[in-house]
Amino acid sequence: MFLLGAALALTGCSRPSTVQEIQNEGVLHVITRVAPSMYFEGREGATGYDYELAKRFADELGVQLQVRIADDNTEILSVLERNYAHIGMAGVALQPDLKNRYRSIPTGIQAQSVVVYNRDLEHPESLESLAGQTLHLVADSDHEHLLDSAASEAGISWKVHPGLDASGVLARVESGEFPYAVVSSNELELNQVFYPNVKEAFGLGKPRELVWLFPKEQDGTLAQAAGQFFQRLKNDGVLAQLSERFYGHLDRLNYVGARTFMYHLENRLPKYEKLFRDYARDFNMDWRLLAAIGYQESHWRPNAVSPTGVRGLMMLTRNTANYVGINNRLDAEESIQGGAKYFQMVHDKIPERIPEPDRTWFALASYNVGFGHLEDARRLTESAGKDPDRWMDVKEFLPLLAQKEYYTKTRYGFARGQEPVIYVQNIRRYYDVLARVLEPAAPAKPEQPQIVGIEPQAGSKSGNNAKKPATSTLRASLPKDLGLIPPTL
């Protein structure tokens, strides 16, 4: 289904320009680049915010989606100029230059150009405070037109790097090679955990909505159809759900938390990785999801004990351990086995009609707070006119279980409902990181759906050409000069 690589550059031809012609041909041609904000190959195939929208749009038109992967925005814009693709997904807002060259439709995601710097430097307050400095940018970004007048007046310059993406720029700010840079705020949010020494200084201009671009040669019917499609998704809540799915958990690791997690990733996880892989395979889970649960529970400490009596690497209660047949909760292997078995049992209780990844998020919440309390929150969600099968809706109502006016109306009563929300969001972020730097394992039962989360970027053309390792030998895949600190927990 996907057209990858540069084959179209050799055989490119002008594309049909009307909706009817596209439907007659049976193919919607889209060009984009690999980025966690738009398109990447996950465990279950292609995904990403923009990709998911493009797939839905192609389905609505009744045509096949073909995706061509560009090296950078320069290539995307060049292909659109020649009308060799129907839609360009470049992760940009509609700046004046683009407005004159392409048609556009907003995608529902807002972003702002932000100045970032290495945290070893003094925090800059404004462009004027950067007089004499150079800002580093990716090519054909939103940022240049904002700097055209303001930067020259402030006495600073900027340099464009055609061979780098946002991750490559941030990696160089992390290492100190680029003291200052400008990136899009959504790209910073998606990559921040990997570059804890990168700090945001200030924004340039106001946040603007990112757009899809369409060739001017088109008659406008495709852009019009896309606009109507987006409006329906907005009215139905689908845009908000996709936004939560890809962006709703990105604030869960601060500077200290990110550095500590990366330290434990290198120094603790290798001791238990085989156990996570083996028992995840036994229970048809993505092993990185099981490891993320273990980190949330104990920071991968087999001797962890809480004041309430839960203990072990997976922090099992005595009742849960007995329920799943575990004798020694402080034995790492037994704990991981018990955690995997219990999570599968919890996951199986979540209604099958709920699609992934929401079914996994509900299972995690149930694992934390109990199935009964989760059902209470889902009933509250439904009584308020929202969707009890969508995590983004239910997570608003879980915290109400701690308020008397609400929990007195429920079957299972009081619960510290904010805890499962934080629990799920934390695990989603840990899973993001693990899925980005560690290879998955093939499921033991390929004929059955595997319990997985949403994978972030599974591999990208980052500026430093980092690739995922075949095993979990991580040093080659992690950003250089990460400045890892000893564990605090």
C-alpha positions in Angstrom: 0.0 0.0 0.0 2.9 2.3 0.7 5.2 3.7 -1.9 8.5 4.3 -0.2 11.8 5.7 -1.4 12.4 7.9 -4.3 11.0 5.8 -7.2 8.5 8.5 -8.1 11.2 11.0 -8.6 12.3 8.9 -11.6 8.9 8.1 -12.9 7.0 11.2 -11.7 4.1 12.5 -13.7 1.4 15.1 -13.2 -1.4 13.8 -11.1 -5.2 13.9 -11.7 -6.4 17.3 -10.3 -10.1 16.8 -9.5 -11.8 14.5 -7.0 -13.5 12.7 -9.7 -10.3 12.0 -11.6 -8.6 10.8 -8.4 -11.5 8.4 -7.8 -11.4 7.2 -11.4 -7.7 6.5 -11.0 -8.3 4.9 -7.6 -5.2 6.3 -5.8 -4.6 9.2 -3.5 -0.9 10.2 -3.7 0.5 11.8 -0.6 4.1 12.9 0.1 5.5 13.4 3.6 8.6 12.9 5.6 9.4 10.6 8.6 8.6 12.4 11.8 6.8 11.4 15.0 4.3 14.2 14.4 3.3 13.0 10.9 4.4 9.5 9.7 6.4 6.6 11.0 6.4 2.9 10.8 5.2 1.3 14.0 4.8 -2.3 15.1 1.5 -2.6 13.3 2.5 -0.6 10.2 2.4 3.0 9.3 0.9 5.5 11.7 1.3 9.1 12.8 -1.2 11.9 13.3 -1.2 13.1 9.7 -1.0 9.6 8.3 -4.1 8.5 10.2 -6.0 11.4 8.8 -4.8 10.8 5.3 -5.8 7.1 5.6 -9.3 8.1 6.7 -9.6 10.6 3.9 -8.6 8.1 1.3 -11.1 5.6 2.7 -13.8 8.3 2.5 -12.9 8.9 -1.2 -13.0 5.2 -1.8 -9.4 5.1 -3.1 -6.1 3.5 -2.1 -3.5 5.6 -0.2 0.0 5.7 -1.6 2.6 7.4 0.6 5.9 8.7 -0.8 8.6 9.5 1.8 10.7 12.6 1.2 14.0 13.4 2.7 12.9 16.9 3.8 10.4 19.7 3.3 12.3 21.0 0.3 11.6 17.8 -1.6 7.9 17.8 -0.5 7.4 21.4 -1.8 9.3 20.6 -5.0 7.0 17.6 -5.7 3.9 19.7 -5.1 5.2 22.4 -7.3 5.3 19.9 -10.2 1.9 18.5 -9.2 3.4 15.0 -8.7 1.4 14.4 -5.5 -2.1 15.3 -4.4 -1.3 16.3 -0.9 1.9 17.4 0.9 2.2 16.8 4.7 5.2 18.9 5.8 4.3 19.9 9.3 4.2 23.6 8.5 1.8 26.5 9.0 0.6 28.7 6.2 3.2 31.3 6.0 2.8 34.1 3.3 5.2 32.5 0.8 3.3 29.2 0.9 -0.1 30.9 0.7 0.9 32.2 -2.7 2.1 28.8 -4.0 -0.3 26.2 -2.7 -3.8 25.6 -1.5 -4.1 24.5 2.1 -6.3 23.0 4.7 -5.7 23.2 8.5 -5.1 19.9 10.3 -6.2 20.8 13.9 -2.7 20.9 15.4 -1.3 24.2 16.5 2.4 24.9 16.8 4.7 27.8 17.5 8.2 28.6 16.4 10.4 28.4 19.6 14.0 29.3 20.3 15.8 26.6 22.1 19.2 26.5 23.7 21.7 24.3 25.6 20.9 24.5 29.3 24.6 25.1 30.1 24.1 28.6 28.6 22.4 31.6 30.1 18.7 31.7 29.4 18.0 34.1 26.6 14.9 36.3 27.2 14.5 37.7 23.6 16.1 37.9 20.2 17.8 41.1 21.4 19.6 39.1 24.0 21.1 36.9 21.3 22.8 39.7 19.5 25.9 38.3 17.6 24.6 34.7 17.8 23.5 32.3 15.1 20.2 30.4 15.2 20.1 27.0 13.4 17.1 25.8 11.5 15.8 23.0 9.3 15.2 23.8 5.7 11.9 25.1 4.4 10.5 25.5 7.8 8.0 28.0 9.3 10.7 29.9 11.0 12.6 31.8 8.3 9.9 34.3 7.5 9.5 35.1 11.2 13.2 35.9 11.4 13.5 37.9 8.2 13.0 41.3 9.8 13.2 40.6 13.5 16.6 38.8 13.5 18.4 41.4 11.4 17.1 44.2 13.6 18.3 42.3 16.7 21.7 41.8 15.1 21.6 37.9 14.9 21.9 35.6 11.9 20.5 32.2 11.1 21.7 29.1 9.3 19.6 26.6 7.4 20.6 22.9 7.5 19.0 21.0 4.5 20.3 17.7 5.7 18.8 17.8 9.2 15.3 17.2 10.6 14.1 18.6 13.9 15.6 15.7 15.8 18.9 16.3 14.2 18.9 19.9 15.1 17.9 19.1 18.7 20.7 16.5 19.0 23.2 19.2 18.1 21.8 21.6 20.6 22.0 18.8 23.2 25.7 18.2 22.5 26.4 22.0 22.4 27.4 22.0 18.7 24.5 24.4 18.1 24.1 26.7 21.1 20.8 28.1 19.8 18.2 26.9 17.3 14.6 27.4 16.3 12.2 24.4 16.1 8.4 23.9 16.0 6.9 23.5 19.5 5.2 20.2 18.6 8.4 18.7 17.3 10.1 19.9 20.6 7.3 18.2 22.7 7.7 14.9 20.8 11.5 14.8 21.1 12.1 16.6 24.4 12.6 13.5 26.5 15.6 12.4 24.3 17.3 15.7 24.7 17.0 16.8 28.3 19.8 19.4 28.0 17.7 21.3 25.4 15.6 24.1 27.0 12.9 26.3 25.5 13.7 30.0 25.7 10.8 31.9 24.1 8.4 31.8 21.2 8.5 33.6 17.9 5.1 35.0 16.9 1.8 33.3 17.8 0.9 29.6 17.6 -0.5 28.8 14.2 -2.4 25.8 12.9 -0.4 23.3 10.8 -1.8 22.6 7.3 -1.9 20.1 4.5 -0.7 21.6 1.2 -2.2 21.0 -2.3 -0.8 22.0 -5.7 -2.1 25.2 -7.2 -2.7 23.3 -10.4 -5.6 21.4 -8.8 -9.0 22.8 -9.4 -9.7 23.1 -5.7 -12.2 20.2 -5.4 -9.8 18.0 -3.5 -8.9 20.7 -1.0 -12.6 21.5 -0.6 -13.4 17.9 0.1 -10.5 17.7 2.6 -11.8 20.8 4.4 -15.3 19.3 4.7 -13.8 16.0 5.9 -11.8 17.8 8.6 -14.8 19.7 9.7 -16.8 16.5 10.2 -14.0 14.9 12.2 -13.8 18.0 14.3 -17.6 17.9 14.9 -17.5 14.2 15.7 -14.6 14.6 18.2 -12.2 12.4 16.1 -9.7 15.2 15.7 -9.5 15.7 19.4 -9.2 12.0 20.0 -6.3 11.7 17.5 -4.6 14.7 19.1 -4.8 13.1 22.5 -3.6 9.8 21.1 -0.3 11.3 19.8 0.2 14.4 22.0 -1.9 13.9 25.1 0.9 12.3 27.3 4.0 14.2 26.3 4.3 16.3 29.5 5.0 13.3 31.7 8.8 13.5 31.9 10.5 16.6 33.3 14.3 17.2 33.1 15.2 15.1 36.1 12.7 12.4 35.3 14.0 12.1 31.7 17.6 11.9 32.7 16.9 9.3 35.4 14.8 7.2 33.1 17.5 7.2 30.4 20.1 6.2 33.1 18.0 3.3 34.2 17.4 2.3 30.6 21.1 1.7 30.2 21.9 0.4 33.6 18.9 -1.5 35.0 16.8 -2.6 32.1 19.5 -5.0 30.6 19.3 -7.1 33.7 15.7 -7.9 33.2 15.2 -7.4 29.5 15.1 -11.1 28.7 12.5 -11.7 31.4 10.3 -9.0 29.9 10.7 -10.4 26.4 10.0 -14.0 27.5 6.9 -13.4 29.6 5.5 -10.7 27.2 5.8 -13.3 24.5 4.0 -15.9 26.7 1.1 -13.5 27.2 1.1 -11.9 23.7 2.2 -8.5 24.8 4.7 -6.0 23.4 7.6 -6.5 25.8 8.3 -2.8 25.8 4.8 -2.1 27.2 5.4 -4.7 30.0 8.8 -3.0 30.7 7.1 0.4 30.8 4.6 -0.9 33.4 7.5 -2.3 35.4 9.3 1.0 35.4 6.2 2.9 36.5 5.7 0.4 39.3 9.3 0.2 40.7 11.8 1.8 38.5 12.9 -1.8 37.7 13.8 -2.5 41.3 13.1 -6.1 42.3 13.2 -5.4 46.0 10.9 -2.4 46.0 8.4 -2.3 48.8 5.6 0.3 49.4 4.1 1.4 52.8 0.9 -0.3 51.7 2.5 -3.7 51.3 2.8 -4.1 47.6 6.2 -5.2 46.6 8.5 -6.4 43.9 9.5 -5.2 40.5 5.9 -5.2 39.3 4.6 -4.1 42.8 2.0 -6.9 43.2 -0.3 -7.0 46.1 -0.4 -10.2 48.1 -3.9 -11.0 46.8 -2.9 -10.4 43.2 0.2 -12.6 43.6 -2.0 -15.4 45.0 -4.5 -14.9 42.2 -1.9 -15.3 39.5 0.0 -18.1 41.3 3.1 -16.2 42.4 4.9 -17.3 45.6 7.8 -14.8 45.9 7.0 -11.3 44.9 10.6 -10.2 45.5 11.9 -12.6 42.8 12.2 -10.6 39.6 11.2 -13.4 37.3 8.2 -14.4 39.3 7.1 -10.7 39.6 7.4 -10.1 35.9 5.6 -13.3 35.1 2.8 -12.4 37.5 2.6 -8.8 36.2 2.3 -10.0 32.6 -0.3 -12.6 33.5 -2.4 -10.2 35.5 -2.3 -7.5 32.9 -3.5 -9.9 30.2 -6.4 -10.9 32.5 -7.3 -7.3 33.1 -7.0 -6.5 29.4 -9.3 -9.4 28.5 -12.0 -7.8 30.7 -12.1 -4.6 28.7 -14.9 -4.8 26.1 -13.5 -6.0 22.7 -15.5 -3.3 20.9 -13.1 -0.7 22.2 -10.3 -0.4 19.6 -6.6 -0.1 20.4 -4.8 1.8 21.7 -7.7 2.9 24.0 -8.4 -0.7 25.1 -4.8 -0.9 26.4 -5.1 2.5 28.2 -8.3 1.3 29.9 -6.5 -1.9 30.9 -3.7 0.1 32.4 -6.1 2.2 34.4 -7.9 -0.9 35.6 -4.6 -2.5 36.5 -4.0 0.5 38.7 -7.3 1.4 40.2 -9.4 -1.7 39.7 -12.0 -2.7 37.1 -14.9 -1.7 39.2 -13.8 1.9 39.7 -13.0 2.1 36.0 -16.5 1.0 35.2 -17.8 3.6 37.6 -15.9 6.3 35.7 -17.2 5.0 32.4 -20.7 5.3 33.7 -20.1 8.8 34.9 -18.7 9.6 31.4 -21.8 8.2 29.7 -24.2 10.0 32.0 -22.5 13.3 31.1 -23.1 12.6 27.4 -19.6 11.7 26.5 -18.1 8.4 25.1 -17.4 5.8 27.7 -15.3 3.9 25.2 -12.8 6.7 24.6 -9.9 7.1 27.0 -9.7 10.9 26.3 -13.3 11.2 27.7 -13.0 8.8 30.6 -9.8 10.2 31.9 -11.7 13.5 32.7 -14.1 11.6 34.9 -11.8 9.3 36.8 -10.6 12.1 39.1 -14.2 12.7 40.1 -14.2 9.4 42.0 -12.4 11.2 44.8 -15.2 13.7 45.2 -18.2 12.9 47.5 -20.8 14.3 45.2 -19.8 11.9 42.5 -18.5 8.7 44.3 -21.7 8.5 46.4 -23.6 7.9 43.2 -21.3 5.0 42.0 -21.3 1.3 42.7 -17.8 1.0 44.1 -17.5 4.3 45.9 -14.4 6.4 46.6 -11.2 6.0 44.6 -8.1 8.2 44.1 -9.1 8.6 40.5 -6.3 11.0 39.5 -3.8 8.3 40.2 -4.8 6.0 37.3 -4.8 9.0 34.9 -1.2 9.8 35.9 -0.3 6.1 35.8 -1.5 5.6 32.3 0.0 8.8 31.0 3.4 8.0 32.5 3.4 4.5 31.0 2.5 5.9 27.6 5.5 8.2 27.8 7.9 5.4 29.0 6.6 3.2 26.2 7.2 6.0 23.7 10.9 6.1 24.6 11.3 2.3 24.8 9.6 1.8 21.4 11.9 4.5 19.8 15.2 3.0 21.0 14.5 -0.7 21.3 13.5 -3.3 18.8 10.2 -5.2 19.3 10.0 -8.9 19.5 7.8 -11.0 17.2 4.6 -12.0 19.0 4.3 -15.6 20.0 0.8 -15.8 18.6 0.7 -13.8 15.4 -2.8 -15.0 14.6 -4.1 -13.0 17.6 -4.0 -9.2 18.1 -1.0 -8.2 20.3 -1.5 -6.1 23.3 0.4 -3.0 22.4 0.4 0.8 22.8 1.0 3.5 20.2 4.5 3.3 19.0 6.3 6.7 18.5 8.9 7.1 15.8 10.3 3.7 15.1 13.2 5.0 13.1 13.9 8.3 11.4 16.3 10.1 9.2 17.6 12.2 12.1 20.4 14.5 11.6 22.9 12.2 13.3 21.7 9.2 11.3 20.9 7.3 14.4 19.4 3.8 13.8 17.7 1.5 16.2 20.0 -1.3 17.3 19.2 -4.9 16.6 19.4 -5.7 20.3 19.2 -3.4 23.3 22.8 -2.3 23.2 21.8 1.3 23.5 24.8 3.5 23.5 24.9 3.8 19.7 21.3 4.7 19.6 21.0 7.3 22.4 21.9 10.9 21.9 25.5 11.6 22.6 26.6 13.6 25.7 23.3 12.8 27.4 24.9 13.7 30.8 23.2 10.7 32.5 22.9 11.0 36.3 22.8 8.3 38.9 19.4 7.0 39.8 17.5 9.0 42.4 15.0 6.2 43.2 
